[in-house]
Amino acid sequence: MRQDPFNKDHHLCTKLDEYHVDIPDFPMKASRWERFVNFLTSPAKDPLESLISTADGVMLLKVAPIIGTVAWAFIQAFLFL
């Protein structure tokens, strides 16, 4: 596979030689600031995704605040009696 397939066609080879592309120099390694910014802008994992994907998880997300509120009310009632 070391042979160049474009060498066989002279017309195509001359057309490809007409185009010159200047590739600018750029640093291959990102600076600390760029790495820090990339870290801050990367998407975060949703911690509730495993609960939302199941029917039981959705029900838990609906019922958990109600249970928490009732538990908090009982704790306050027992502390102030």
Buried (B, 14 or more C-beta within 10 A) or exposed (E): EEEEEEEEEEEEEEEEEEEEEEEEEEEEEEEEEEEEEEEEEEEEEEEEEEBEEEEEBEEEEEEEEEEEEEEEEEEEEEEEE
